[in-house]
Amino acid sequence: MAGRAAAIRFAFRGYPARAEFETAAHGADRSEETGDFMISEMVSVPADRVTLGGDLVVPARARAIVLIAHGIDSPRHSPGSRTVTAALHRAGFGTLSLDLLSEAEDRGVTPEGDRRFDVRLLGRRAAAGTDWLKAQPETRTLPIALFGSGVESAAVLEAAAELPDRALTAVVWGARPDLAGDALGRIRVPVLFVEGDRDPGLLRLDQQAADRIPAANAVRVVRDAGPLFQEPGALDEVVALATAWCDEQLRGGTDTGR
């Protein structure tokens, strides 16, 4: 882990229970949802000579941590993203919500131009986020799951192919696994695809990708849901499927249901 700078951290009280943040003096705080102490910090993660912004939340007695890739199709502070992270915290999972683009790249003002669809680059950054978690005292002993949707899902799958000994599993929804290309054939960690039944095209892409992955995998379908899972309760069902899958991996088994 040498050469990776320490994170720049700012702590907030009440996250994720509040949408607005109130500055606190330290990073360990009591959750207003559970009463337990937890770590809640904004962090900066070095990767590829840039700095990536993220939000780290580690509930008390967390049994694993989820790196959620953001920054292209999925803003990390959107209502949907907050729904996912809050549900994961209630289920006992920590989260690192990580933007895969720097602020300059997000604005498209870098000499390299638009990097939003450079899946190999984005995958390396998701992998760098995983390495960063393994270097932090609060998270280094926790198993790491990789989550992503949309274009970010391809970056998660690319990272999973590079991290057979550091990632517990990968979970993607509303996914574009076709963008991961040849990385699918190199994945050695279990993968869960979750798709809504209202988008048969994406569901077909998931099934085709699943057939190319040599590791254990499964495709789960959320009824009456579209690709963005904006229907009432749809994201909650995604999280329920994802946490059940992660719990199965933590127990050492894989219920593919295929």
MARLO-9232 format. One record per residue (C-alpha): x negated, y, z negated. Coordinates in nm, 4 decimals. Layout:
<sites>
x, y, z
X, Y, Z .
...
</sites>
This chain:
<sites>
x, y, z
0.0000, 0.0000, 0.0000 .
-0.3070, 0.2254, 0.0030 .
-0.2707, 0.5445, 0.1978 .
0.1021, 0.5782, 0.1368 .
0.1657, 0.9008, -0.0516 .
0.3799, 0.9048, -0.3621 .
0.7376, 1.0184, -0.3119 .
0.8435, 1.3760, -0.3715 .
1.1357, 1.3349, -0.6093 .
1.4224, 1.5433, -0.7366 .
1.6765, 1.4009, -0.9789 .
2.0512, 1.4609, -0.9802 .
2.3059, 1.3958, -1.2511 .
2.6218, 1.2029, -1.1762 .
2.5242, 1.0634, -0.8345 .
2.6980, 0.8810, -0.6742 .
3.0166, 0.9632, -0.8667 .
3.0151, 1.3288, -0.7532 .
2.9928, 1.4760, -0.4076 .
2.8243, 1.7899, -0.5439 .
2.4971, 1.7512, -0.7275 .
2.3814, 1.9178, -1.0466 .
2.0049, 1.9396, -1.1064 .
1.8759, 1.7316, -1.3961 .
1.5370, 1.7298, -1.5624 .
1.4510, 1.3658, -1.5020 .
1.5227, 1.0701, -1.2798 .
1.6780, 0.8308, -1.5327 .
2.0369, 0.9242, -1.6110 .
2.3609, 0.7798, -1.7396 .
2.6153, 0.6797, -1.4762 .
2.9536, 0.8438, -1.5206 .
3.1094, 0.5340, -1.3579 .
2.9584, 0.2642, -1.5804 .
2.7948, 0.4397, -1.8769 .
2.4695, 0.2590, -1.7979 .
2.1395, 0.4305, -1.7379 .
2.0224, 0.4404, -1.3799 .
1.7626, 0.6039, -1.1565 .
1.8985, 0.8576, -0.9100 .
1.6493, 1.0560, -0.7029 .
1.5940, 1.2250, -0.3711 .
1.2712, 1.0865, -0.2256 .
1.0334, 1.1481, 0.0625 .
0.8890, 0.8412, 0.2313 .
0.5764, 0.8694, 0.4521 .
0.5935, 0.6773, 0.7811 .
0.4248, 0.7182, 1.1199 .
0.2631, 1.0503, 1.0231 .
0.6022, 1.2031, 0.9364 .
0.8064, 1.2315, 0.6178 .
1.1468, 1.0668, 0.5961 .
1.4153, 1.1860, 0.3572 .
1.6075, 0.9466, 0.1394 .
1.8269, 0.8973, -0.1655 .
1.7212, 0.6309, -0.4154 .
1.9710, 0.4976, -0.6689 .
1.8893, 0.2027, -0.8947 .
2.1665, 0.1053, -1.1390 .
2.0760, -0.0548, -1.4678 .
2.0187, -0.4295, -1.4294 .
2.0228, -0.4087, -1.0485 .
1.9671, -0.7549, -0.9025 .
1.8497, -0.6356, -0.5598 .
1.8060, -0.3164, -0.3616 .
1.9536, -0.2350, -0.0224 .
1.7676, -0.0183, 0.2288 .
2.0376, 0.1486, 0.4405 .
1.9085, 0.2939, 0.7674 .
2.0506, 0.6335, 0.8677 .
1.9794, 0.9303, 1.0882 .
2.1145, 0.8447, 1.4328 .
2.4761, 0.7252, 1.4301 .
2.5191, 0.7261, 1.0528 .
2.4417, 1.0425, 0.8464 .
2.3438, 0.9404, 0.4970 .
2.5667, 1.1998, 0.3276 .
2.8812, 1.1267, 0.5296 .
3.1968, 1.0116, 0.3472 .
3.1618, 0.6643, 0.4975 .
2.8014, 0.6342, 0.3814 .
2.9017, 0.7437, 0.0314 .
3.1772, 0.4833, 0.0289 .
2.9266, 0.2095, 0.1115 .
2.6620, 0.3154, -0.1417 .
2.9112, 0.3690, -0.4251 .
3.0583, 0.0221, -0.3676 .
2.7113, -0.1321, -0.3657 .
2.6241, 0.0393, -0.6944 .
2.9427, -0.0906, -0.8554 .
2.8468, -0.4402, -0.7364 .
2.5074, -0.4121, -0.9065 .
2.2870, -0.3287, -0.6080 .
2.0429, -0.0412, -0.5860 .
2.0209, 0.1569, -0.2638 .
1.7656, 0.3526, -0.0652 .
1.9580, 0.5521, 0.1955 .
1.6790, 0.6430, 0.4384 .
1.6798, 0.8725, 0.7411 .
1.4690, 0.7125, 1.0143 .
1.4001, 1.0492, 1.1803 .
1.2184, 1.3479, 1.0343 .
1.4001, 1.6802, 1.0245 .
1.2074, 1.8033, 1.3298 .
1.2859, 1.4848, 1.5235 .
1.6508, 1.5104, 1.4310 .
1.6544, 1.8592, 1.5828 .
1.4718, 1.7321, 1.8930 .
1.1895, 1.9852, 1.8582 .
0.8927, 1.7456, 1.8654 .
0.6480, 1.7078, 2.1563 .
0.7595, 1.3445, 2.1914 .
1.1155, 1.4504, 2.2704 .
1.4222, 1.2428, 2.1810 .
1.3215, 0.9502, 1.9593 .
1.6693, 0.8391, 1.8584 .
1.6640, 0.5315, 2.0827 .
1.3018, 0.4275, 2.0311 .
1.4061, 0.1127, 1.8490 .
1.0517, -0.0128, 1.7917 .
0.9569, 0.3173, 1.6296 .
1.2726, 0.3177, 1.4169 .
1.2106, -0.0438, 1.3194 .
0.8579, 0.0410, 1.2041 .
1.0017, 0.3159, 0.9893 .
1.2571, 0.0865, 0.8304 .
0.9672, -0.1513, 0.7602 .
0.7690, 0.1381, 0.6082 .
1.0663, 0.2098, 0.3816 .
1.0592, -0.1524, 0.2702 .
0.6870, -0.1296, 0.1948 .
0.7516, 0.1911, 0.0012 .
1.0111, 0.0158, -0.2150 .
0.7637, -0.2634, -0.2851 .
0.5126, -0.0029, -0.4061 .
0.7451, 0.1767, -0.6521 .
0.7446, 0.0648, -1.0157 .
1.1260, 0.0843, -1.0365 .
1.1894, -0.1375, -0.7338 .
0.8810, -0.3467, -0.6576 .
1.0185, -0.6600, -0.8238 .
1.3630, -0.6396, -0.6624 .
1.4606, -0.8389, -0.3519 .
1.5294, -0.6083, -0.0560 .
1.8195, -0.6344, 0.1882 .
1.8269, -0.4288, 0.5086 .
2.1568, -0.2704, 0.6146 .
2.2495, -0.0666, 0.9208 .
2.5263, 0.0204, 1.1651 .
2.5347, 0.1559, 1.5202 .
2.1902, 0.2232, 1.6684 .
2.0406, 0.1912, 1.3210 .
2.1438, -0.1759, 1.3241 .
1.8926, -0.2412, 1.6037 .
1.6187, -0.0785, 1.3930 .
1.7167, -0.2992, 1.0981 .
1.6934, -0.6115, 1.3150 .
1.3579, -0.4959, 1.4524 .
1.2321, -0.4463, 1.0959 .
1.3690, -0.7849, 0.9887 .
1.1618, -0.9477, 1.2626 .
0.8495, -0.7842, 1.1152 .
0.9281, -0.8620, 0.7497 .
0.9872, -1.2363, 0.7123 .
0.8183, -1.2398, 0.3705 .
0.9450, -0.9053, 0.2382 .
1.3143, -0.8897, 0.3280 .
1.5839, -1.1035, 0.1685 .
1.8334, -1.0607, 0.4513 .
1.9720, -0.8164, 0.7076 .
2.3344, -0.7054, 0.7340 .
2.4653, -0.5023, 1.0292 .
2.8126, -0.3758, 1.1210 .
2.9526, -0.1807, 1.4142 .
2.6250, -0.2988, 1.5582 .
2.4230, -0.2639, 1.8761 .
2.2064, -0.5748, 1.8453 .
2.1399, -0.5727, 2.2196 .
1.9088, -0.2751, 2.1618 .
1.6828, -0.4953, 1.9482 .
1.5842, -0.6953, 2.2572 .
1.3167, -0.9606, 2.2094 .
1.2965, -0.8928, 1.8349 .
1.6069, -1.1101, 1.7898 .
1.4077, -1.4212, 1.8754 .
1.1484, -1.3397, 1.6079 .
1.3834, -1.2947, 1.3122 .
1.3172, -1.5411, 1.0300 .
1.5464, -1.3979, 0.7621 .
1.9227, -1.4624, 0.7374 .
2.1404, -1.2125, 0.9253 .
2.5059, -1.1214, 0.8764 .
2.7020, -0.9456, 1.1510 .
3.0302, -0.7769, 1.0552 .
3.2593, -0.6485, 1.3277 .
3.6122, -0.5193, 1.3610 .
3.8521, -0.7181, 1.5778 .
3.9612, -0.4047, 1.7651 .
3.6342, -0.3882, 1.9593 .
3.5904, -0.7203, 2.1420 .
3.2908, -0.5795, 2.3319 .
3.0836, -0.5254, 2.0167 .
3.2022, -0.8551, 1.8747 .
3.0777, -1.0264, 2.1898 .
2.7382, -0.8533, 2.1536 .
2.7162, -0.9788, 1.7947 .
2.7945, -1.3350, 1.8961 .
2.5390, -1.3246, 2.1767 .
2.2738, -1.1845, 1.9406 .
2.3555, -1.4458, 1.6768 .
2.2917, -1.7194, 1.9316 .
1.9426, -1.5789, 1.9948 .
1.8374, -1.5559, 1.6298 .
1.6535, -1.8691, 1.5096 .
1.7253, -1.7938, 1.1432 .
2.0505, -1.8685, 0.9653 .
2.3191, -1.6169, 1.0563 .
2.6922, -1.5580, 1.0582 .
2.9485, -1.3328, 1.2258 .
3.2366, -1.2088, 1.0117 .
3.5415, -1.0244, 1.1486 .
3.7406, -0.7541, 0.9697 .
4.1000, -0.7645, 1.0894 .
4.2657, -0.4509, 1.2273 .
3.9376, -0.2547, 1.2184 .
3.7626, -0.0591, 1.4909 .
3.3871, -0.0144, 1.5429 .
3.3601, 0.2734, 1.2922 .
3.5663, 0.0978, 1.0219 .
3.7618, 0.4166, 0.9543 .
4.0846, 0.2329, 0.8774 .
4.1940, 0.2334, 0.5082 .
4.0021, -0.0325, 0.3176 .
3.7915, -0.1413, 0.6170 .
3.4560, -0.0261, 0.4791 .
3.5414, -0.1786, 0.1420 .
3.5884, -0.5110, 0.3174 .
3.2548, -0.4683, 0.4967 .
3.0827, -0.4137, 0.1613 .
3.2643, -0.7094, 0.0034 .
3.1464, -0.9371, 0.2848 .
2.7940, -0.7935, 0.2652 .
2.7589, -0.8317, -0.1110 .
2.8957, -1.1876, -0.1035 .
2.6405, -1.2693, 0.1680 .
2.3557, -1.1100, -0.0304 .
2.4597, -1.2970, -0.3443 .
2.4472, -1.6204, -0.1451 .
2.0917, -1.5381, -0.0318 .
1.9914, -1.4538, -0.3887 .
2.1147, -1.7983, -0.4933 .
1.8911, -1.9471, -0.2258 .
2.1554, -2.0672, 0.0170 .
2.3190, -1.9516, 0.3370 .
2.6893, -2.0028, 0.3958 .
2.7053, -1.9355, 0.7689 .
3.0620, -2.0513, 0.8107 .
2.9815, -2.1360, 1.1726 .
</sites>
